[in-house]
């Protein structure tokens, strides 16, 4: 699967994991040579051209087993030399792995006391050879001696897919030749399932014969069955109790891991990702836990380096306490086969890392951050309401739900939590979202008008009692208002630098149709998300502002916004040009990775400071500042564009709208309505 085999000679240095344990490496190399998997040693390589890749030593985290790894992704960050893995197509090597739900589905079908058997191939990858014309690409060097792999190597991108083809062929033979009806495999692990009243020993004998005829050795200590309790893919399948559960050692290990985190104030990103890996595995069985990882995932993205420190927030501790309670109340929490299916839940998808990452990323971006937080609060309120009223759902994917339960929950929100109708409605939407995400049955069905009629009537009663809750109007900062703001700042309101910075921020926000969160920070500056100086490119007659992320850009592709000369005293290009010049003049250590907009003390411009300063200037200008907020610039730009008859498609382009939602941003004044009605009298009958 390697595209090109004609590579120049290159020798890479062995990894530290190998260099730090020379005796173990030498022992493993000798064993590989004895078994015929590795050719050598040679004082001089037996090839005219060859590639020596770094040798590494992988140690099992819990088993302690050591294994040689060939780093075929080296050299790293070398523009002149590509790695062996670079020459292998990722698309050709993409795989779909078996799911634990596939086995569960068959057990449900066959019924209680189904008989399971497990087989494992010994030295799996070593059963397949490497083409002779590619041997020179799989060389290693140890103690001034050369070796080369003649069998599939760990660390090669194509090894899993090549070996999987062998496993699939074995399954095909077992199914079509030996008539073994239910067989699954994950690389070198095979599982067969037989009916309770069938002769499962015959299946064991047939599988053993099959491997023997193919001259493929089995790891005898890993051959198990036939039995009704078996561990597969790290999950215990119990066909007698008709349940799945985590093995006791994994349960205890994860529980202790969580307990340690609860007693800590901070951790490294590496440690947090390790915890998330444990929880992701546990979610295959502990279904309710899927609702309590979002804060941990969000926190893991706040720093880049694996060694960076992360401070654990109260929200994270709350999630971890829920997880700890799941393990504490049921050491081997179960998910019954007769319960709701988990086959379409992201956490129980295949172990294809790329696919799982993509699905998880998509689920995280289904909702905006604010909506996601609101939905989570609503779902937690629902689970707390049930728990406080003695409802238990351990061992089930999701809490019980029905129209009657939801009616009582609405009454609880109205009477005890004193929530508004709009908030209760959002909570119900959040509950519905979590049930959809978990692929569990729920009473919400918006395609049927007769669905939840009683609940809708109760909600209508809450709305009638509370009355219409009218939110405070947000007035637009039109071009005329922007002009008065800029003139006030030029006359002097704060310090010279702050006035210039605020004028630039306001002008850029208006002409760029920006949301407040796109040019300010909420708490801490993050150069990967927030605007930096390097995000501004000043050309001859216009500037380019690059937004790395925004509300309508969930995958952070980024968007470039042009700020042209306006031939007016209020000009975004001139404002940016002047502001950058002042920044360079006043900051000795001026850096392009610094925040674009900064306060007098050098800290990034935060939302609270900007809103306070803006409202102070609006008060000076004689406006009611309480009717304006950070979104007023985007609303004002849309309103100004509409008032001067800029075409609809241009307004959508300027504001980066993909739908007609921009229409609700345009404010229509009473005078405009008066003129429109007057123009009706000028129409002529035809």
NUTOR-147957 format. One record per residue (C-alpha): x, y, z. Coordinates in steps of 0.2 Angstrom, whole numbers. Layout:
// residues N
<atom <X Y Z>>
...
This chain:
// residues 686
<atom <0 0 0>>
<atom <15 11 0>>
<atom <14 23 -15>>
<atom <33 25 -18>>
<atom <47 13 -13>>
<atom <62 23 -21>>
<atom <67 34 -6>>
<atom <84 41 -2>>
<atom <94 33 12>>
<atom <90 40 29>>
<atom <94 35 47>>
<atom <83 41 61>>
<atom <88 41 80>>
<atom <79 28 91>>
<atom <65 35 103>>
<atom <69 38 121>>
<atom <57 24 126>>
<atom <69 12 118>>
<atom <86 20 123>>
<atom <81 21 141>>
<atom <78 2 142>>
<atom <92 -6 131>>
<atom <91 -23 140>>
<atom <73 -25 136>>
<atom <75 -19 118>>
<atom <89 -32 115>>
<atom <79 -46 123>>
<atom <64 -42 112>>
<atom <75 -40 96>>
<atom <83 -57 99>>
<atom <65 -65 101>>
<atom <59 -57 85>>
<atom <75 -64 76>>
<atom <72 -81 83>>
<atom <54 -82 77>>
<atom <59 -76 60>>
<atom <50 -60 61>>
<atom <65 -49 60>>
<atom <80 -52 49>>
<atom <98 -48 55>>
<atom <109 -43 62>>
<atom <120 -35 48>>
<atom <135 -24 50>>
<atom <131 -16 34>>
<atom <113 -15 27>>
<atom <110 -27 13>>
<atom <102 -14 3>>
<atom <108 0 -8>>
<atom <95 12 -2>>
<atom <86 10 14>>
<atom <76 19 28>>
<atom <80 17 47>>
<atom <65 22 57>>
<atom <65 25 76>>
<atom <63 10 87>>
<atom <52 13 102>>
<atom <46 2 117>>
<atom <28 2 122>>
<atom <23 -5 139>>
<atom <6 -10 143>>
<atom <-1 2 156>>
<atom <-9 -12 167>>
<atom <-2 -28 161>>
<atom <16 -22 160>>
<atom <19 -32 144>>
<atom <33 -24 133>>
<atom <32 -23 114>>
<atom <43 -16 100>>
<atom <35 -1 90>>
<atom <42 5 74>>
<atom <39 24 72>>
<atom <35 24 54>>
<atom <29 42 56>>
<atom <46 48 57>>
<atom <55 60 53>>
<atom <43 73 60>>
<atom <42 91 54>>
<atom <55 87 40>>
<atom <51 96 23>>
<atom <65 86 14>>
<atom <60 68 19>>
<atom <43 61 21>>
<atom <39 46 33>>
<atom <34 29 27>>
<atom <16 32 34>>
<atom <15 48 24>>
<atom <16 37 8>>
<atom <1 26 14>>
<atom <-16 33 10>>
<atom <-26 37 26>>
<atom <-42 34 16>>
<atom <-36 16 10>>
<atom <-33 12 28>>
<atom <-49 18 36>>
<atom <-58 4 45>>
<atom <-75 0 54>>
<atom <-73 -11 70>>
<atom <-86 -22 77>>
<atom <-97 -15 91>>
<atom <-102 -23 108>>
<atom <-120 -19 102>>
<atom <-118 -31 88>>
<atom <-115 -46 100>>
<atom <-129 -39 111>>
<atom <-141 -39 97>>
<atom <-138 -58 93>>
<atom <-139 -63 111>>
<atom <-156 -54 112>>
<atom <-161 -64 97>>
<atom <-155 -81 103>>
<atom <-161 -78 121>>
<atom <-155 -82 138>>
<atom <-141 -94 141>>
<atom <-134 -91 124>>
<atom <-117 -99 123>>
<atom <-101 -89 119>>
<atom <-84 -94 114>>
<atom <-68 -83 111>>
<atom <-52 -86 101>>
<atom <-37 -75 99>>
<atom <-23 -76 86>>
<atom <-5 -77 93>>
<atom <7 -64 87>>
<atom <-7 -57 75>>
<atom <2 -45 64>>
<atom <17 -57 62>>
<atom <6 -70 53>>
<atom <7 -59 37>>
<atom <23 -55 28>>
<atom <30 -39 20>>
<atom <33 -38 1>>
<atom <52 -41 -3>>
<atom <53 -25 -13>>
<atom <48 -15 3>>
<atom <60 -23 16>>
<atom <72 -9 14>>
<atom <59 3 21>>
<atom <57 -6 37>>
<atom <74 -6 44>>
<atom <80 -3 62>>
<atom <97 0 70>>
<atom <102 -6 87>>
<atom <120 -5 94>>
<atom <127 -1 77>>
<atom <119 -17 70>>
<atom <105 -17 56>>
<atom <89 -27 55>>
<atom <74 -26 45>>
<atom <56 -32 47>>
<atom <49 -45 35>>
<atom <32 -46 44>>
<atom <19 -33 47>>
<atom <26 -20 60>>
<atom <17 -12 74>>
<atom <17 7 69>>
<atom <14 5 51>>
<atom <-2 13 45>>
<atom <-8 -1 34>>
<atom <-5 -15 46>>
<atom <-22 -15 54>>
<atom <-32 -15 38>>
<atom <-21 -28 30>>
<atom <-23 -40 45>>
<atom <-41 -36 45>>
<atom <-43 -43 28>>
<atom <-36 -59 34>>
<atom <-48 -59 49>>
<atom <-63 -56 37>>
<atom <-58 -70 26>>
<atom <-58 -81 42>>
<atom <-75 -76 46>>
<atom <-81 -79 28>>
<atom <-74 -97 29>>
<atom <-82 -100 46>>
<atom <-99 -94 40>>
<atom <-100 -101 22>>
<atom <-89 -117 23>>
<atom <-91 -122 42>>
<atom <-109 -115 44>>
<atom <-105 -105 60>>
<atom <-119 -93 60>>
<atom <-114 -80 72>>
<atom <-96 -74 72>>
<atom <-88 -57 76>>
<atom <-70 -51 75>>
<atom <-60 -36 81>>
<atom <-43 -39 72>>
<atom <-36 -54 80>>
<atom <-50 -57 93>>
<atom <-65 -68 87>>
<atom <-82 -71 96>>
<atom <-94 -85 92>>
<atom <-112 -86 99>>
<atom <-123 -101 98>>
<atom <-141 -105 103>>
<atom <-144 -111 121>>
<atom <-149 -129 115>>
<atom <-136 -131 102>>
<atom <-119 -140 103>>
<atom <-107 -126 106>>
<atom <-93 -138 108>>
<atom <-94 -142 90>>
<atom <-92 -124 86>>
<atom <-76 -124 96>>
<atom <-69 -139 87>>
<atom <-73 -132 70>>
<atom <-65 -115 74>>
<atom <-49 -124 81>>
<atom <-49 -135 65>>
<atom <-51 -120 54>>
<atom <-36 -111 62>>
<atom <-25 -126 61>>
<atom <-29 -129 43>>
<atom <-24 -111 39>>
<atom <-8 -114 49>>
<atom <-13 -99 60>>
<atom <-8 -102 78>>
<atom <-20 -98 92>>
<atom <-15 -90 109>>
<atom <-21 -105 119>>
<atom <-22 -96 136>>
<atom <-35 -84 127>>
<atom <-46 -97 120>>
<atom <-62 -97 131>>
<atom <-79 -106 131>>
<atom <-92 -111 127>>
<atom <-99 -102 142>>
<atom <-113 -90 147>>
<atom <-101 -77 155>>
<atom <-87 -70 144>>
<atom <-77 -54 142>>
<atom <-76 -47 125>>
<atom <-70 -30 120>>
<atom <-67 -26 138>>
<atom <-86 -29 143>>
<atom <-93 -44 152>>
<atom <-107 -52 142>>
<atom <-118 -62 154>>
<atom <-131 -72 145>>
<atom <-138 -80 161>>
<atom <-143 -63 169>>
<atom <-145 -55 152>>
<atom <-134 -40 156>>
<atom <-118 -32 152>>
<atom <-106 -25 165>>
<atom <-89 -18 167>>
<atom <-75 -30 174>>
<atom <-72 -28 192>>
<atom <-54 -22 190>>
<atom <-59 -9 178>>
<atom <-74 -3 189>>
<atom <-62 -2 204>>
<atom <-48 7 194>>
<atom <-60 20 186>>
<atom <-68 23 203>>
<atom <-51 26 212>>
<atom <-46 37 197>>
<atom <-62 48 200>>
<atom <-59 49 218>>
<atom <-42 56 216>>
<atom <-48 69 205>>
<atom <-61 75 217>>
<atom <-47 78 230>>
<atom <-37 89 218>>
<atom <-38 107 213>>
<atom <-29 105 196>>
<atom <-22 92 184>>
<atom <-13 92 168>>
<atom <-21 90 151>>
<atom <-14 73 149>>
<atom <-22 67 165>>
<atom <-39 74 161>>
<atom <-38 66 144>>
<atom <-34 50 152>>
<atom <-49 52 164>>
<atom <-60 55 149>>
<atom <-54 40 140>>
<atom <-59 29 156>>
<atom <-76 38 156>>
<atom <-79 35 138>>
<atom <-76 17 140>>
<atom <-87 16 155>>
<atom <-101 25 145>>
<atom <-104 9 135>>
<atom <-112 1 151>>
<atom <-116 16 162>>
<atom <-128 25 151>>
<atom <-133 39 162>>
<atom <-115 45 163>>
<atom <-116 51 145>>
<atom <-124 67 152>>
<atom <-110 71 163>>
<atom <-94 73 153>>
<atom <-97 89 143>>
<atom <-89 101 156>>
<atom <-74 89 156>>
<atom <-72 89 137>>
<atom <-74 108 136>>
<atom <-61 110 150>>
<atom <-49 99 141>>
<atom <-49 111 126>>
<atom <-44 126 136>>
<atom <-25 122 135>>
<atom <-14 116 121>>
<atom <1 106 128>>
<atom <-2 90 137>>
<atom <9 96 151>>
<atom <-1 112 154>>
<atom <-11 114 170>>
<atom <-30 114 171>>
<atom <-39 120 186>>
<atom <-55 110 190>>
<atom <-71 120 190>>
<atom <-86 117 201>>
<atom <-96 111 186>>
<atom <-82 97 183>>
<atom <-83 92 201>>
<atom <-102 90 200>>
<atom <-100 79 185>>
<atom <-87 69 193>>
<atom <-98 66 209>>
<atom <-112 60 198>>
<atom <-99 47 190>>
<atom <-93 42 207>>
<atom <-110 39 214>>
<atom <-114 28 199>>
<atom <-99 17 203>>
<atom <-102 18 222>>
<atom <-120 13 221>>
<atom <-118 -1 209>>
<atom <-100 -9 209>>
<atom <-105 -18 193>>
<atom <-118 -6 185>>
<atom <-128 -15 172>>
<atom <-137 -12 156>>
<atom <-150 -26 153>>
<atom <-152 -33 136>>
<atom <-170 -32 137>>
<atom <-169 -13 140>>
<atom <-168 1 127>>
<atom <-155 -1 113>>
<atom <-139 8 114>>
<atom <-133 4 96>>
<atom <-134 21 89>>
<atom <-126 31 104>>
<atom <-109 39 99>>
<atom <-101 31 115>>
<atom <-104 14 109>>
<atom <-99 16 91>>
<atom <-84 6 84>>
<atom <-67 9 91>>
<atom <-62 18 75>>
<atom <-54 33 83>>
<atom <-57 45 68>>
<atom <-75 41 67>>
<atom <-78 42 85>>
<atom <-70 59 86>>
<atom <-80 66 71>>
<atom <-96 60 79>>
<atom <-92 67 96>>
<atom <-87 83 88>>
<atom <-103 84 78>>
<atom <-114 81 94>>
<atom <-104 95 103>>
<atom <-109 107 89>>
<atom <-127 102 87>>
<atom <-131 116 99>>
<atom <-123 133 102>>
<atom <-113 134 119>>
<atom <-126 144 127>>
<atom <-141 133 122>>
<atom <-131 118 127>>
<atom <-128 125 144>>
<atom <-146 129 146>>
<atom <-152 111 140>>
<atom <-140 103 152>>
<atom <-147 113 167>>
<atom <-164 108 161>>
<atom <-160 90 160>>
<atom <-151 90 177>>
<atom <-166 99 185>>
<atom <-177 85 178>>
<atom <-165 71 185>>
<atom <-164 80 202>>
<atom <-183 81 202>>
<atom <-185 63 200>>
<atom <-171 58 212>>
<atom <-179 69 226>>
<atom <-195 61 223>>
<atom <-188 43 225>>
<atom <-188 38 207>>
<atom <-173 26 203>>
<atom <-167 21 186>>
<atom <-150 13 189>>
<atom <-146 0 176>>
<atom <-157 9 163>>
<atom <-151 21 149>>
<atom <-161 36 154>>
<atom <-173 41 168>>
<atom <-192 36 165>>
<atom <-202 49 156>>
<atom <-220 51 151>>
<atom <-233 65 149>>
<atom <-239 64 167>>
<atom <-221 65 174>>
<atom <-218 80 163>>
<atom <-233 88 169>>
<atom <-228 86 187>>
<atom <-210 92 182>>
<atom <-218 108 175>>
<atom <-228 111 191>>
<atom <-212 109 201>>
<atom <-203 122 190>>
<atom <-217 134 192>>
<atom <-221 132 210>>
<atom <-204 127 218>>
<atom <-191 134 206>>
<atom <-201 149 201>>
<atom <-196 148 183>>
<atom <-204 158 169>>
<atom <-214 150 155>>
<atom <-200 153 143>>
<atom <-187 145 154>>
<atom <-198 129 157>>
<atom <-200 128 139>>
<atom <-181 128 136>>
<atom <-180 114 150>>
<atom <-192 103 141>>
<atom <-182 106 125>>
<atom <-167 101 134>>
<atom <-175 85 140>>
<atom <-181 80 123>>
<atom <-163 83 116>>
<atom <-155 71 129>>
<atom <-167 58 125>>
<atom <-164 60 106>>
<atom <-145 59 109>>
<atom <-147 43 119>>
<atom <-158 35 106>>
<atom <-171 32 119>>
<atom <-190 32 117>>
<atom <-199 48 123>>
<atom <-216 56 122>>
<atom <-211 71 111>>
<atom <-217 70 94>>
<atom <-219 87 85>>
<atom <-225 79 69>>
<atom <-241 74 77>>
<atom <-252 89 83>>
<atom <-261 78 96>>
<atom <-245 74 105>>
<atom <-244 80 123>>
<atom <-260 90 123>>
<atom <-262 90 142>>
<atom <-244 96 144>>
<atom <-246 110 131>>
<atom <-262 115 141>>
<atom <-252 115 157>>
<atom <-239 126 149>>
<atom <-252 138 142>>
<atom <-259 139 160>>
<atom <-242 144 166>>
<atom <-240 157 153>>
<atom <-257 164 156>>
<atom <-254 166 175>>
<atom <-237 174 173>>
<atom <-242 185 158>>
<atom <-232 189 143>>
<atom <-214 191 148>>
<atom <-208 205 137>>
<atom <-189 206 136>>
<atom <-181 223 136>>
<atom <-179 230 118>>
<atom <-162 231 110>>
<atom <-160 247 101>>
<atom <-148 248 86>>
<atom <-132 258 85>>
<atom <-135 265 68>>
<atom <-122 275 58>>
<atom <-128 291 66>>
<atom <-127 284 83>>
<atom <-109 277 79>>
<atom <-104 295 73>>
<atom <-109 303 90>>
<atom <-100 289 99>>
<atom <-84 292 89>>
<atom <-85 311 91>>
<atom <-87 309 110>>
<atom <-72 298 111>>
<atom <-61 310 101>>
<atom <-66 324 112>>
<atom <-59 314 127>>
<atom <-69 302 139>>
<atom <-56 290 146>>
<atom <-37 290 142>>
<atom <-30 294 125>>
<atom <-26 275 122>>
<atom <-43 269 128>>
<atom <-53 281 118>>
<atom <-43 276 102>>
<atom <-45 258 106>>
<atom <-64 259 109>>
<atom <-67 270 94>>
<atom <-58 256 83>>
<atom <-68 242 92>>
<atom <-84 251 89>>
<atom <-81 255 71>>
<atom <-74 238 66>>
<atom <-89 230 75>>
<atom <-101 241 65>>
<atom <-94 239 48>>
<atom <-89 221 51>>
<atom <-107 217 57>>
<atom <-98 209 72>>
<atom <-106 200 87>>
<atom <-99 206 104>>
<atom <-91 190 107>>
<atom <-81 190 91>>
<atom <-70 205 96>>
<atom <-70 203 115>>
<atom <-66 189 127>>
<atom <-77 182 141>>
<atom <-64 178 154>>
<atom <-47 173 147>>
<atom <-38 177 131>>
<atom <-35 162 119>>
<atom <-25 165 104>>
<atom <-33 150 95>>
<atom <-50 157 96>>
<atom <-50 176 100>>
<atom <-44 190 89>>
<atom <-25 193 88>>
<atom <-15 207 80>>
<atom <-9 194 67>>
<atom <-28 192 62>>
<atom <-27 210 54>>
<atom <-19 212 38>>
<atom <-17 231 32>>
<atom <-16 233 13>>
<atom <-16 249 3>>
<atom <-34 254 3>>
<atom <-42 241 15>>
<atom <-39 230 29>>
<atom <-43 211 31>>
<atom <-50 205 48>>
<atom <-49 186 50>>
<atom <-61 178 62>>
<atom <-55 161 68>>
<atom <-72 156 75>>
<atom <-89 163 76>>
<atom <-107 157 80>>
<atom <-111 152 63>>
<atom <-94 144 60>>
<atom <-95 128 71>>
<atom <-80 119 63>>
<atom <-69 135 65>>
<atom <-65 136 46>>
<atom <-63 155 49>>
<atom <-69 169 38>>
<atom <-60 185 32>>
<atom <-69 202 33>>
<atom <-64 216 22>>
<atom <-64 234 30>>
<atom <-62 247 16>>
<atom <-59 265 16>>
<atom <-75 275 18>>
<atom <-70 292 12>>
<atom <-78 298 28>>
<atom <-73 304 45>>
<atom <-80 287 52>>
<atom <-68 275 43>>
<atom <-64 257 49>>
<atom <-48 256 38>>
<atom <-41 273 46>>
<atom <-46 268 63>>
<atom <-37 251 62>>
<atom <-22 259 54>>
<atom <-21 272 68>>
<atom <-24 260 82>>
<atom <-10 247 76>>
<atom <2 261 74>>
<atom <-1 267 92>>
<atom <0 249 99>>
<atom <17 247 91>>
<atom <23 264 97>>
<atom <18 261 116>>
<atom <22 243 118>>
<atom <41 238 118>>
<atom <37 220 118>>
<atom <24 221 104>>
<atom <19 204 98>>
<atom <8 198 84>>
<atom <1 184 94>>
<atom <-6 197 107>>
<atom <-24 201 108>>
<atom <-30 214 95>>
<atom <-40 225 107>>
<atom <-32 228 124>>
<atom <-35 239 139>>
<atom <-24 252 146>>
<atom <-15 238 157>>
<atom <-12 227 142>>
<atom <-25 214 146>>
<atom <-37 208 132>>
<atom <-53 218 130>>
<atom <-67 209 140>>
<atom <-85 210 137>>
<atom <-90 218 153>>
<atom <-77 232 152>>
<atom <-83 235 134>>
<atom <-101 236 138>>
<atom <-98 247 153>>
<atom <-88 259 143>>
<atom <-100 259 129>>
<atom <-115 263 140>>
<atom <-105 277 148>>
<atom <-101 285 132>>
<atom <-120 283 126>>
<atom <-125 292 142>>
<atom <-114 306 138>>
<atom <-122 307 121>>
<atom <-139 308 128>>
<atom <-145 291 125>>
<atom <-154 278 136>>
<atom <-139 267 138>>
<atom <-149 253 146>>
<atom <-158 250 129>>
<atom <-141 246 121>>
<atom <-129 231 122>>
<atom <-115 223 113>>
<atom <-126 216 99>>
<atom <-133 233 95>>
<atom <-118 236 82>>
<atom <-124 221 72>>
<atom <-142 226 73>>
<atom <-137 244 69>>
<atom <-127 239 54>>
<atom <-141 229 47>>
<atom <-154 243 50>>
<atom <-142 256 42>>
<atom <-140 244 27>>
<atom <-158 242 25>>
<atom <-162 261 26>>
<atom <-150 265 12>>
<atom <-158 251 1>>
<atom <-143 239 1>>
<atom <-148 223 -8>>
<atom <-154 209 3>>
<atom <-140 197 -4>>
<atom <-127 209 1>>
<atom <-134 212 18>>
<atom <-133 193 21>>
<atom <-115 193 14>>
<atom <-109 207 25>>
<atom <-117 200 40>>
<atom <-112 182 36>>
<atom <-130 175 37>>
<atom <-135 159 28>>
<atom <-154 161 30>>
<atom <-166 176 30>>
<atom <-164 178 49>>
<atom <-156 195 45>>
<atom <-173 202 43>>
<atom <-177 202 61>>
<atom <-161 213 64>>
<atom <-168 227 54>>
<atom <-177 239 65>>
<atom <-191 249 56>>
<atom <-195 266 63>>
<atom <-212 274 65>>
<atom <-207 287 52>>
<atom <-203 273 39>>
<atom <-220 265 42>>
<atom <-229 282 40>>
<atom <-220 285 23>>
<atom <-224 267 18>>
<atom <-242 269 22>>
<atom <-243 286 13>>
<atom <-235 279 -2>>
<atom <-250 267 -3>>
<atom <-261 281 -7>>
<atom <-251 285 -23>>
<atom <-255 268 -30>>
<atom <-266 267 -46>>
<atom <-279 255 -50>>
<atom <-275 245 -66>>
